[in-house]
Amino acid sequence: MVVRYDRGMNETQPSVTMDCLIPAPSETLSIDFANTLYWRGADAPTETFCTPGDLFTWCREQARVPAGLADACRAQAQQRNGEPAMLARALALREALYRLFHAQAERREPQAGDLALLGGFLVEAAPRVELARVDGGYAWRIGEAGATLAGLLSPVLWSATDLLGGARLAKVKRCANDACQWLFIDDSKNGSRRWCSMSSCGNRAKAYRHYHKVD
């Protein structure tokens, strides 16, 4: 990977020329991103992104963003004292994606503002130039990416557009546990899955029903 800072007419916006591949994200990566707020329906939800560092770590480890791009984005934000604003925008995108997917799960029309926010991020996302076969899987060779939040979140944005424009969108559901409210894709044969995970929310529901039946 080569990092090049192009000043040109905009001296505050470096670009990153990426001679590298980003593993092709699954459609569920955008769901995973939307689910980084745990227990949405609880009195005190649990936040994954408490600091900007949490966001950068998640992007490297879960979205598999190259360290060079992540570091360039963070350096640019730090240079302008913009890390708090970057985190706030990331959270705004997350909530917009959650609402878009939740609307689909409930067969409601999405909010125009959420679509507009996503569209604004997509304009800045790293372009997918070439699909390459790598180690039994696939990866995207990307072109020039701005050292911006949209560049950092490119795999999430790709995943979101692939899911929103694909056949599996109709399978998006919300966990039936009102305290949880996680999103998931129901790939079960009869489409009857209700819980984000049977081992967590599903078992809690079974235990609750058993307790009240016995009681």
C-alpha positions as MATLAB code, in Angstrom:
seq = 'MVVRYDRGMNETQPSVTMDCLIPAPSETLSIDFANTLYWRGADAPTETFCTPGDLFTWCREQARVPAGLADACRAQAQQRNGEPAMLARALALREALYRLFHAQAERREPQAGDLALLGGFLVEAAPRVELARVDGGYAWRIGEAGATLAGLLSPVLWSATDLLGGARLAKVKRCANDACQWLFIDDSKNGSRRWCSMSSCGNRAKAYRHYHKVD';
ca = [
       0.000    0.000    0.000;
       1.202    3.473   -0.904;
      -0.095    6.519    0.917;
       0.043    9.700   -1.127;
      -1.156   13.086    0.056;
      -2.606   15.046   -2.833;
      -2.998   18.687   -1.917;
      -4.227   20.277   -5.109;
      -7.057   22.734   -4.552;
      -8.112   21.260   -1.224;
      -5.192   21.311    1.163;
      -7.080   19.802    4.053;
      -8.209   16.662    2.259;
      -5.491   14.095    1.623;
      -6.155   11.109   -0.555;
      -4.840    7.613   -0.094;
      -3.763    5.599   -3.101;
      -4.302    2.001   -2.108;
      -2.251   -0.657   -3.854;
      -3.966   -3.363   -1.878;
      -7.033   -5.538   -1.556;
      -9.868   -5.365    0.939;
     -11.622   -8.696    1.545;
     -15.069   -8.562   -0.023;
     -17.472   -7.860    2.849;
     -20.489  -10.034    3.447;
     -23.952   -8.526    3.279;
     -24.156   -9.007    7.023;
     -21.271   -6.631    7.781;
     -23.649   -3.666    7.591;
     -26.012   -5.530    9.929;
     -23.094   -6.143   12.299;
     -22.305   -2.426   12.209;
     -25.928   -1.516   12.956;
     -25.841   -3.976   15.861;
     -22.864   -2.343   17.582;
     -25.344   -0.808   20.022;
     -26.349   -3.651   22.323;
     -29.701   -3.931   24.110;
     -31.362   -1.018   22.334;
     -34.618   -1.517   24.210;
     -33.040   -1.653   27.653;
     -32.837    1.249   30.083;
     -29.080    1.475   29.546;
     -27.979    0.207   26.095;
     -24.353   -0.890   25.751;
     -22.276    1.139   23.291;
     -19.430   -0.450   21.343;
     -17.994    2.846   20.092;
     -17.338    4.729   23.317;
     -14.239    6.419   21.884;
     -12.862    7.134   18.398;
     -10.279    4.432   19.080;
     -13.061    1.873   19.441;
     -14.312    2.782   15.973;
     -10.879    2.461   14.361;
     -10.269   -0.876   16.077;
     -13.620   -2.236   14.876;
     -12.906   -1.124   11.315;
      -9.534   -2.878   11.291;
     -10.682   -6.067   12.997;
     -14.264   -6.514   11.797;
     -14.410   -4.594    8.503;
     -10.787   -5.636    7.761;
      -9.796   -2.159    6.623;
      -6.048   -1.975    5.849;
      -4.098   -0.460    8.727;
      -2.607    2.177    6.416;
      -6.007    3.556    5.453;
      -7.250    3.460    9.033;
      -4.115    5.228   10.266;
      -4.354    7.889    7.543;
      -7.985    8.582    8.417;
      -7.193    8.872   12.099;
      -4.160   11.096   11.499;
      -6.258   13.418    9.373;
      -8.959   13.622   12.038;
      -6.406   14.265   14.781;
      -4.741   16.981   12.722;
      -8.009   18.894   12.624;
      -9.084   17.915   16.158;
     -11.943   16.178   14.444;
     -12.038   12.760   16.099;
     -15.160   13.522   18.196;
     -16.987   14.808   15.114;
     -15.895   11.744   13.130;
     -17.253    9.447   15.825;
     -20.534   11.377   15.937;
     -20.938   11.005   12.166;
     -20.183    7.288   12.365;
     -22.882    6.883   14.992;
     -25.302    8.879   12.837;
     -24.605    6.530    9.919;
     -25.074    3.505   12.143;
     -28.437    4.731   13.355;
     -29.546    5.573    9.812;
     -28.638    2.061    8.665;
     -30.457    0.561   11.624;
     -33.601    2.532   10.816;
     -33.404    1.604    7.121;
     -33.117   -2.104    7.888;
     -35.704   -1.920   10.675;
     -38.148   -0.238    8.316;
     -37.642   -3.104    5.886;
     -38.193   -5.649    8.659;
     -41.530   -4.000    9.457;
     -42.384   -3.446    5.782;
     -42.452    0.316    6.254;
     -41.188    3.005    3.936;
     -37.711    4.289    4.912;
     -37.140    7.845    6.025;
     -35.892   10.082    3.232;
     -33.292   11.606    5.547;
     -31.737    8.218    6.236;
     -31.441    7.461    2.525;
     -29.915   10.889    1.929;
     -27.361   10.414    4.706;
     -26.336    7.032    3.295;
     -26.112    8.513   -0.190;
     -23.789   11.241    1.034;
     -21.430    8.662    2.495;
     -21.515    6.581   -0.679;
     -20.272    9.523   -2.738;
     -17.064    9.531   -0.658;
     -16.617    5.765   -0.312;
     -13.591    4.061   -1.845;
     -14.400    2.812   -5.361;
     -14.348   -0.924   -5.975;
     -12.082   -1.222   -9.003;
     -11.454   -4.936   -9.481;
     -12.648   -8.174   -7.925;
      -9.756  -10.558   -7.312;
      -9.548  -14.176   -6.221;
      -7.467  -14.454   -3.048;
      -6.825  -17.503   -0.846;
     -10.024  -19.275   -1.805;
     -12.123  -16.147   -1.368;
     -12.587  -12.782   -3.024;
     -11.293   -9.297   -2.364;
     -11.772   -5.873   -3.870;
      -8.875   -3.898   -5.233;
      -9.756   -0.318   -4.442;
      -8.841    2.913   -6.142;
      -8.077    6.233   -4.571;
      -9.833    6.666   -1.254;
     -10.166    9.862    0.695;
      -8.749    9.817    4.211;
     -12.272   10.360    5.484;
     -14.820    8.536    7.552;
     -16.498    7.301    4.363;
     -13.175    5.880    3.191;
     -12.734    4.146    6.528;
     -16.252    2.713    6.445;
     -16.173    1.700    2.777;
     -16.668   -2.043    3.460;
     -19.718   -1.236    5.603;
     -21.117    0.998    2.868;
     -20.514   -1.628    0.173;
     -22.219   -4.214    2.345;
     -25.211   -1.944    2.947;
     -25.769   -1.231   -0.743;
     -25.352   -4.898   -1.662;
     -27.934   -5.870    0.950;
     -30.375   -3.056    0.185;
     -30.259   -3.899   -3.508;
     -30.286   -7.676   -3.158;
     -32.732  -10.527   -2.695;
     -31.831  -11.089    0.965;
     -33.236   -7.704    1.973;
     -36.658   -9.330    2.295;
     -35.172  -11.638    4.955;
     -34.067   -8.853    7.306;
     -35.793   -9.116   10.676;
     -35.558   -7.627   14.152;
     -35.078   -9.811   17.205;
     -38.387  -10.524   18.962;
     -36.776   -9.677   22.302;
     -37.856   -6.065   22.790;
     -34.889   -5.418   25.053;
     -32.443   -6.661   22.411;
     -33.764   -5.347   19.075;
     -30.773   -6.633   17.120;
     -31.211   -7.118   13.391;
     -30.543  -10.383   11.582;
     -31.087  -12.099    8.244;
     -33.494  -15.014    8.440;
     -32.085  -17.729    6.208;
     -34.142  -20.488    7.823;
     -36.019  -22.805    5.456;
     -39.499  -21.704    6.504;
     -38.607  -18.111    7.372;
     -39.832  -18.482   10.944;
     -36.748  -17.427   12.893;
     -37.607  -14.922   15.636;
     -34.426  -14.422   17.625;
     -31.033  -12.915   16.862;
     -29.579  -16.032   18.482;
     -31.280  -19.063   19.956;
     -28.422  -19.412   22.437;
     -29.115  -15.986   23.945;
     -32.476  -14.330   23.354;
     -34.177  -17.564   22.295;
     -33.147  -19.376   25.466;
     -34.149  -16.403   27.600;
     -37.628  -16.518   26.083;
     -37.881  -20.276   26.672;
     -36.782  -19.881   30.283;
     -39.285  -17.067   30.808;
     -42.155  -19.131   29.399;
     -41.153  -22.145   31.488;
     -40.925  -20.092   34.682;
     -44.363  -18.554   34.247;
     -45.900  -21.867   33.202;
     -44.555  -23.605   36.306;
     -45.401  -20.650   38.522;
];
